Amino acid sequence: MEQKKTFSELICSEKLVLVDFFATWCGPCQMMQPILQELSGRVSGKASIIKIDVDKNPLVASTYRIQGVPTLMLFRKGEVLWRQSGVLNANQLEQVIHQFYREPVMS
């Protein structure tokens, strides 16, 4: 059985991690769901996408000063590379990921 990773373990990955801070009652957040599903197929192998419910994770939300939802943040090795609030389309998000993506170095 796979052990659940903590938020900080997830965002400390070498791989890019796009985090969608959302709330179940938020209309624009619901609009992001199919966009993120489409994006997931496009950036598979380059980035992981995780969703954080701000109502269930208030500590994480306050740590990152999430004031409006949806707020999207891109992390690598625990560092915030990019953040934006509001609905973005899959093409915009794919461009952001490509901007920060680095090919893994083979040793």
Secondary structure, 3 states (H helix, E strand, C coil): CCCCCCHHHHHCCCCEEEEEEECCCCHHHHHHHHHHHHHHHHCCCCEEEEEEECCCCHHHHHHCCCCCCCEEEEEECCEEEEEEECCCCHHHHHHHHHHHCCCCCCC
